[in-house]
Amino acid sequence: MKHASTRLKHAPTRRAVLAAALPLMGASVGELVELPRMELLDAEPLLPAHWKDRAAVLVFFHTSCPFCARHNQLVEKLHRSAEGRRLQVLGMNLGEAPAVVRDYRQQRGLSFPISLAGVSLRPRFSARSVIPLTAGMDRRGRWGEVMAGEMFGEDVMGLLRHAG
């Protein structure tokens, strides 16, 4: 089993295969998508104007998911690497109480903003209920990919390309 994981990790088309295999609802790869106002946990809401000339990486997660916990540590590195660039990293929690999400964020040392609107926005990106689910948008507001499941570090850091 270890051999198969190693082989998959180095497969050059892993991201492309995942993006192509993931059925989308409402948005297709390359389609312009306008994001709505998003309420954030302990921060001012993000308004639609916030996304003008700004790329986005949205990560849908649940605090009880061990794959999400590992994935979100990589997303945190992406968030810190994106500082000063036109890329907004945003966690999208899937319907948990604010206190639970605050504890999760604090215990894991996460600093990227988190919205509690994941349940309502997720169907715009995928019909699948796999978590974590990561969606990337370029600075023109076009969705470049939607990836199901935990990603490798180099794939997460590769999402910086959306900043242009």
C-alpha positions in Angstrom: 0.0 0.0 0.0 2.8 2.4 0.8 4.2 1.8 -2.7 0.9 2.8 -4.3 0.7 6.0 -2.2 4.2 7.0 -3.3 3.5 6.3 -6.9 0.3 8.5 -6.8 2.1 11.3 -5.0 4.5 11.7 -8.0 1.9 11.2 -10.7 2.1 14.5 -12.8 -1.6 14.4 -13.7 -3.1 13.8 -10.3 -4.6 17.3 -10.0 -6.0 17.2 -13.5 -7.5 13.8 -13.1 -9.2 14.9 -9.8 -10.6 18.1 -11.3 -11.9 16.4 -14.4 -13.5 13.5 -12.4 -15.3 15.8 -10.0 -18.9 16.6 -11.2 -19.8 20.3 -10.7 -23.2 21.9 -10.1 -23.8 25.5 -11.1 -20.2 26.2 -12.1 -18.0 24.6 -14.7 -14.2 24.9 -14.9 -13.5 28.2 -16.6 -16.9 29.7 -15.9 -17.3 33.1 -14.3 -18.8 32.8 -10.8 -19.8 35.7 -8.6 -19.4 35.0 -4.9 -22.1 36.3 -2.6 -21.6 38.2 0.6 -19.9 35.8 3.1 -20.2 36.2 6.8 -17.0 35.3 8.5 -16.2 33.9 11.9 -14.9 36.8 14.1 -14.3 39.2 11.2 -16.1 41.6 8.9 -18.1 39.9 6.1 -16.6 39.6 2.6 -18.7 41.6 0.1 -18.9 40.7 -3.6 -16.7 43.7 -4.4 -13.9 42.1 -2.3 -13.3 39.6 -5.1 -12.6 42.2 -7.8 -9.2 41.4 -9.2 -8.6 38.9 -6.4 -8.1 35.1 -6.7 -9.6 32.7 -4.2 -9.1 29.3 -2.7 -12.1 28.0 -0.9 -11.7 24.9 1.3 -14.8 23.1 2.5 -14.2 21.2 5.7 -15.7 19.8 9.0 -13.9 19.8 12.3 -14.4 16.1 12.9 -12.6 15.1 9.7 -9.0 14.0 10.2 -8.2 14.5 6.5 -9.4 18.1 6.8 -7.2 18.7 9.8 -4.1 17.7 7.9 -5.2 19.5 4.7 -6.0 22.7 6.7 -2.4 22.7 8.0 -1.3 22.9 4.3 -3.9 25.5 3.6 -2.5 27.6 6.5 0.9 27.5 4.8 -0.7 28.6 1.5 -2.5 31.5 3.4 0.8 32.7 4.9 2.6 32.4 1.6 -0.1 34.4 -0.1 0.4 37.4 2.2 0.7 40.6 0.0 -0.6 38.8 -3.1 -4.1 39.1 -4.6 -5.2 35.7 -3.3 -7.8 35.1 -0.6 -7.7 31.8 1.2 -11.0 31.0 2.9 -12.1 28.1 5.0 -15.7 27.1 4.4 -17.1 25.2 7.5 -19.9 22.8 6.8 -22.6 23.7 9.3 -21.0 23.6 12.8 -21.5 25.9 15.7 -19.3 28.9 15.8 -17.8 27.9 19.2 -16.8 24.5 17.8 -15.1 26.1 14.8 -13.3 28.7 17.0 -11.9 26.0 19.2 -10.8 24.0 16.1 -9.1 27.1 14.6 -7.3 27.9 17.9 -6.2 24.4 18.6 -4.6 24.1 15.2 -3.2 27.6 15.0 -5.1 28.5 11.8 -5.1 32.2 10.8 -7.0 32.1 7.5 -10.5 33.5 7.6 -13.4 31.0 8.0 -17.0 31.3 6.8 -19.8 29.3 8.3 -21.6 29.4 4.9 -20.1 26.2 3.6 -23.3 24.2 3.6 -25.1 26.7 1.4 -22.2 27.4 -1.0 -20.9 23.9 -1.5 -23.6 22.8 -4.0 -22.3 25.6 -6.3 -19.1 23.7 -6.7 -19.8 20.0 -6.4 -22.5 17.4 -6.1 -20.2 15.1 -4.2 -20.0 15.1 -0.4 -16.3 14.4 -0.2 -14.3 16.5 2.3 -12.1 18.3 2.2 -13.1 19.9 -1.0 -10.9 22.7 -2.5 -12.0 25.1 -5.2 -9.7 27.6 -6.9 -10.7 30.8 -8.7 -8.4 33.1 -10.8 -8.3 36.9 -10.5 -10.9 37.3 -13.3 -13.4 35.3 -11.3 -13.2 32.1 -13.3 -13.1 28.7 -11.6 -10.0 26.8 -12.5 -10.5 23.6 -10.6 -12.4 21.8 -7.9 -10.5 19.0 -6.1 -12.0 16.4 -3.8 -10.1 15.0 -0.8 -6.9 15.7 0.9 -4.2 17.2 -1.3 -0.4 16.9 -1.3 1.6 19.9 0.0 3.0 20.8 -3.5 -0.5 20.7 -5.0 -1.8 23.1 -2.3 1.1 25.5 -2.7 0.6 25.3 -6.4 -2.8 27.1 -5.9 -0.7 30.3 -5.6 -0.8 30.4 -9.4 -4.3 31.7 -9.2 -3.0 35.0 -7.9 -1.5 35.6 -11.3 
